[in-house]
Amino acid sequence: MQSPDAMTAHPVTQREFLMSERSSRRILISIVAGRRTIAAGALLAVFAFPLAVATAQATASAQSAEVAALPNAPEVAESGASSSVAAAPANTNGFMASAAGNGSIAVGSTASIAVASPTQKFIRPGQIAPTLTGSDKALLGVKNAFMPFEASGWFVSAGYSQVTNSSPNYGTDRGAFGQRLGAAAIRGSSENIFSDSVMANIFHEDPRYYQMGPAHNFFVRLVYAGTRPLLTRTDSGRATPNFAQLTGTMGGAALTNLYYPQGNRSMGQTMETFGGSVGGSALSDVVSEFYSSFKHMFHTGQK
């Protein structure tokens, strides 16, 4: 007579064994990919920030800490601007900073103009942009790499890749979305730090985006915003190709070969990632340009 254990034992079929084996391999691959993502993030923290600081220190002595004569792009400052301050146009909402010593600089004897923070990425219409030192650029890149606006782009990128099952090809389950989100965060933050903290110092370029505002034509603003990843200005205000962002984005795209799935590690895949990131930067600038306008229209429509 068979024992109870023998009677209730269920023989494992070949199909069940193979399914179990595949599940184990999938879990193992997820763990390995996750460790690679964490390792890549640690490498970014160890390598990028010290490099940004070192670059900033090397270039800081050659830069001025005075307020720059940089108006809202793409206009040219009027010749009548006082001292080293640009004659920026009035804010579109009619507000002008007036309290002395409260983030504003007097222009003439009747008004004062708000001055942007040295770590402010997006310069609003009517603001004066201070000249950035090397340290300012290093801090700007690190700070803005992890701002909520940038983080929202990680979710958009991961969501699109998840829905289309495109690069990075982690699959389509819930775990795959988490891996894509982590990869998007590392790629986005590394590209920002490389571009704004490191390359902007090397090429002496201004990494900020100057909003044109609703005083300008819609299509002019759209073209202007969409081309900022390709065109920018130097620290002295001269128009130039955006070498800092292009090379920084390429550096971030190349870094994905450390943590992307094996099938997404090639020159072709790296260039595809680079192109997608440049397009994403253009979209980000367009959103930044028109966000305040859409927000104003929404609030106006509710009244």
C-alpha positions as CSV (number, residue, x, y, z in Angstrom):
1,M,0.0,0.0,0.0
2,Q,1.3,3.4,-1.0
3,S,2.1,6.1,1.7
4,P,-0.1,9.2,1.8
5,D,2.8,11.3,0.5
6,A,3.2,9.0,-2.4
7,M,-0.5,9.0,-3.2
8,T,-0.8,12.8,-3.2
9,A,2.5,13.5,-4.9
10,H,2.1,15.2,-8.3
11,P,4.6,14.4,-10.9
12,V,6.2,17.5,-12.6
13,T,5.6,17.4,-16.3
14,Q,8.2,18.6,-18.8
15,R,6.0,21.6,-19.7
16,E,5.7,22.7,-16.0
17,F,9.4,22.2,-15.6
18,L,10.2,24.4,-18.6
19,M,7.8,27.1,-17.4
20,S,9.3,27.1,-14.0
21,E,12.8,27.3,-15.5
22,R,11.8,30.3,-17.7
23,S,10.3,32.1,-14.7
24,S,13.5,31.6,-12.8
25,R,15.5,33.0,-15.6
26,R,13.2,36.0,-16.0
27,I,13.5,36.8,-12.3
28,L,17.3,36.4,-12.5
29,I,17.5,38.7,-15.6
30,S,15.4,41.3,-13.8
31,I,17.7,41.2,-10.8
32,V,20.8,41.5,-12.9
33,A,19.3,44.4,-14.9
34,G,18.3,46.2,-11.7
35,R,21.8,45.8,-10.3
36,R,23.2,47.2,-13.6
37,T,20.9,50.2,-13.4
38,I,21.9,50.9,-9.8
39,A,25.6,50.5,-10.7
40,A,25.2,52.9,-13.5
41,G,23.6,55.4,-11.3
42,A,26.4,55.1,-8.7
43,L,28.9,55.5,-11.5
44,L,27.2,58.7,-12.6
45,A,27.2,60.1,-9.1
46,V,30.9,59.2,-8.6
47,F,32.1,60.4,-12.0
48,A,29.8,63.2,-13.2
49,F,29.6,65.5,-10.2
50,P,33.3,65.6,-9.4
51,L,34.0,66.2,-13.1
52,A,31.5,69.1,-13.1
53,V,33.0,70.6,-10.0
54,A,36.6,70.3,-11.4
55,T,35.5,71.8,-14.7
56,A,33.7,74.6,-12.8
57,Q,36.8,75.4,-10.7
58,A,39.0,75.4,-13.8
59,T,36.8,78.0,-15.6
60,A,35.5,80.1,-12.7
61,S,38.5,82.4,-12.7
62,A,37.9,83.4,-16.3
63,Q,34.3,84.4,-15.8
64,S,32.7,87.5,-14.3
65,A,30.2,87.5,-11.4
66,E,28.5,90.7,-12.6
67,V,25.0,90.8,-14.0
68,A,25.0,89.9,-17.7
69,A,23.6,92.1,-20.4
70,L,21.4,89.3,-21.6
71,P,17.9,90.2,-22.6
72,N,15.1,87.8,-23.3
73,A,16.2,85.7,-26.3
74,P,16.3,86.3,-29.2
75,E,16.1,90.1,-29.0
76,V,19.3,92.2,-28.7
77,A,19.7,94.5,-25.7
78,E,19.0,98.1,-26.3
79,S,22.0,100.4,-26.3
80,G,20.4,102.5,-23.6
81,A,20.6,99.9,-20.8
82,S,22.4,101.1,-17.7
83,S,25.8,99.7,-16.7
84,S,25.8,95.9,-17.0
85,V,22.0,95.4,-17.0
86,A,20.0,94.6,-20.0
87,A,16.9,96.6,-20.9
88,A,14.5,93.7,-20.5
89,P,10.8,94.1,-21.5
90,A,8.1,94.3,-18.8
91,N,6.6,91.1,-17.5
92,T,3.5,90.1,-19.4
93,N,1.4,90.1,-16.2
94,G,2.4,93.7,-15.5
95,F,4.3,92.9,-12.3
96,M,7.7,94.4,-11.7
97,A,9.8,93.7,-8.6
98,S,10.2,96.9,-6.6
99,A,11.7,96.0,-3.2
100,A,15.4,97.0,-3.1
101,G,17.7,94.1,-2.1
102,N,14.9,91.5,-2.7
103,G,16.2,89.9,-5.9
104,S,15.8,93.0,-8.1
105,I,18.1,95.6,-9.7
106,A,17.1,99.2,-10.4
107,V,16.9,100.3,-14.0
108,G,16.8,104.1,-14.3
109,S,14.9,105.8,-11.5
110,T,11.3,104.6,-11.9
111,A,11.4,100.8,-12.0
112,S,13.3,97.7,-11.0
113,I,13.6,94.4,-12.8
114,A,13.6,90.9,-11.1
115,V,16.9,89.0,-11.4
116,A,16.8,85.3,-12.0
117,S,18.5,82.9,-9.6
118,P,21.9,81.6,-10.8
119,T,20.5,78.0,-10.7
120,Q,17.3,78.9,-12.6
121,K,17.0,76.9,-15.8
122,F,14.1,78.7,-17.4
123,I,14.3,82.6,-17.6
124,R,10.9,84.2,-17.7
125,P,10.1,87.3,-19.8
126,G,11.1,90.4,-18.0
127,Q,13.8,88.8,-15.9
128,I,17.5,89.6,-15.9
129,A,19.9,86.7,-16.2
130,P,23.0,87.0,-14.1
131,T,26.3,85.8,-15.6
132,L,26.9,82.2,-14.6
133,T,30.3,81.2,-13.1
134,G,31.6,77.7,-13.5
135,S,30.3,76.7,-10.1
136,D,26.9,78.2,-11.0
137,K,26.7,75.9,-14.0
138,A,27.7,72.9,-12.1
139,L,25.0,73.5,-9.5
140,L,22.4,74.4,-12.1
141,G,22.9,71.1,-13.9
142,V,22.8,68.9,-10.8
143,K,19.8,70.8,-9.3
144,N,17.7,70.8,-12.5
145,A,18.5,67.2,-13.3
146,F,16.2,66.1,-10.5
147,M,13.5,68.8,-10.6
148,P,9.8,67.6,-10.9
149,F,9.6,69.0,-14.4
150,E,12.5,66.8,-15.5
151,A,11.1,63.8,-13.5
152,S,7.8,64.1,-15.4
153,G,9.8,63.4,-18.6
154,W,11.1,60.2,-17.1
155,F,7.5,58.9,-16.7
156,V,6.6,60.0,-20.2
157,S,9.6,58.3,-21.8
158,A,9.1,55.1,-19.7
159,G,5.4,55.0,-20.5
160,Y,5.9,55.5,-24.2
161,S,8.5,52.8,-24.3
162,Q,6.3,50.5,-22.3
163,V,3.3,50.9,-24.6
164,T,5.2,50.5,-27.8
165,N,7.6,47.9,-26.3
166,S,10.5,49.8,-27.7
167,S,14.1,50.5,-26.5
168,P,15.1,49.7,-23.8
169,N,13.5,46.3,-24.4
170,Y,12.7,45.1,-20.9
171,G,9.3,43.6,-21.8
172,T,5.8,44.8,-21.1
173,D,5.0,43.6,-17.5
174,R,4.9,45.8,-14.4
175,G,8.5,45.0,-13.6
176,A,9.6,46.1,-17.0
177,F,8.0,49.6,-16.5
178,G,9.9,50.0,-13.3
179,Q,13.2,49.1,-15.1
180,R,12.3,51.5,-17.9
181,L,11.6,54.3,-15.4
182,G,14.9,53.8,-13.6
183,A,16.7,53.7,-16.9
184,A,14.9,56.9,-18.1
185,A,15.9,58.6,-14.8
186,I,19.5,57.8,-15.2
187,R,19.6,58.7,-18.8
188,G,17.8,62.0,-18.3
189,S,19.8,63.1,-15.3
190,S,23.1,62.1,-16.8
191,E,22.4,64.0,-20.0
192,N,21.4,67.1,-18.0
193,I,24.5,67.0,-15.8
194,F,26.9,66.3,-18.7
195,S,25.3,69.1,-20.8
196,D,24.7,71.9,-18.2
197,S,27.4,71.2,-15.6
198,V,30.3,69.9,-17.7
199,M,30.0,70.7,-21.4
200,A,28.5,74.2,-20.9
201,N,31.7,75.1,-18.9
202,I,34.0,73.6,-21.5
203,F,32.3,75.4,-24.5
204,H,31.5,78.6,-22.5
205,E,27.8,78.4,-23.4
206,D,24.8,79.5,-21.5
207,P,22.7,76.4,-20.6
208,R,19.5,78.3,-19.7
209,Y,16.3,78.6,-21.8
210,Y,15.0,82.2,-22.3
211,Q,11.3,82.2,-22.7
212,M,9.9,84.6,-25.4
213,G,6.5,84.9,-23.9
214,P,3.0,85.6,-25.3
215,A,4.1,89.0,-26.7
216,H,5.5,87.1,-29.7
217,N,3.8,85.3,-32.5
218,F,2.8,81.6,-31.8
219,F,4.7,80.1,-34.7
220,V,7.8,82.2,-33.9
221,R,7.8,80.9,-30.4
222,L,7.2,77.3,-31.5
223,V,10.2,77.4,-33.9
224,Y,12.3,79.2,-31.4
225,A,11.6,76.6,-28.6
226,G,11.9,73.6,-30.9
227,T,15.4,74.6,-32.1
228,R,17.0,75.4,-28.8
229,P,18.6,72.0,-28.5
230,L,20.5,72.9,-31.7
231,L,21.1,76.6,-31.1
232,T,22.0,78.6,-28.0
233,R,24.2,81.5,-26.9
234,T,27.7,81.8,-25.5
235,D,28.4,83.3,-22.1
236,S,28.9,86.7,-23.8
237,G,25.5,86.5,-25.5
238,R,26.6,85.5,-29.0
239,A,24.5,83.0,-31.0
240,T,26.2,79.6,-31.4
241,P,25.4,75.9,-32.2
242,N,24.4,74.2,-28.9
243,F,27.6,72.1,-28.6
244,A,27.1,71.7,-24.9
245,Q,23.7,70.0,-25.1
246,L,24.5,67.9,-28.2
247,T,27.8,66.5,-26.8
248,G,26.3,66.1,-23.3
249,T,23.3,64.3,-24.7
250,M,25.6,62.0,-26.7
251,G,27.6,61.3,-23.5
252,G,24.4,60.3,-21.7
253,A,23.3,58.1,-24.6
254,A,26.7,56.4,-24.7
255,L,26.4,55.7,-20.9
256,T,23.2,53.6,-21.6
257,N,25.5,50.8,-22.9
258,L,26.3,50.1,-19.2
259,Y,22.8,49.4,-18.1
260,Y,20.5,48.9,-21.1
261,P,19.6,45.3,-22.1
262,Q,22.2,43.6,-24.1
263,G,20.1,43.8,-27.3
264,N,20.1,47.6,-27.0
265,R,23.8,48.0,-26.8
266,S,25.2,49.0,-30.1
267,M,26.2,52.1,-32.1
268,G,22.9,52.2,-33.9
269,Q,20.9,51.9,-30.6
270,T,23.1,54.6,-29.1
271,M,22.4,57.0,-32.0
272,E,18.7,56.2,-31.7
273,T,18.8,57.0,-28.0
274,F,20.6,60.3,-28.8
275,G,18.1,61.3,-31.4
276,G,15.2,60.5,-29.1
277,S,16.8,62.6,-26.3
278,V,17.3,65.6,-28.6
279,G,13.7,65.4,-29.7
280,G,12.6,65.1,-26.0
281,S,14.6,68.2,-25.1
282,A,12.9,70.1,-27.9
283,L,9.5,69.0,-26.6
284,S,10.5,70.0,-23.1
285,D,11.4,73.5,-24.3
286,V,8.2,73.9,-26.2
287,V,6.2,72.9,-23.1
288,S,8.2,75.4,-21.0
289,E,7.6,78.1,-23.6
290,F,3.8,77.7,-23.7
291,Y,3.0,76.4,-20.2
292,S,2.3,79.8,-18.7
293,S,0.2,80.8,-21.6
294,F,-2.0,77.6,-21.4
295,K,-2.2,78.1,-17.7
296,H,-3.4,81.6,-18.1
297,M,-6.0,80.6,-20.7
298,F,-7.3,77.8,-18.4
299,H,-7.7,80.1,-15.4
300,T,-9.3,82.8,-17.6
301,G,-11.8,80.3,-19.0
302,Q,-12.8,79.2,-15.5
303,K,-13.8,82.8,-14.5
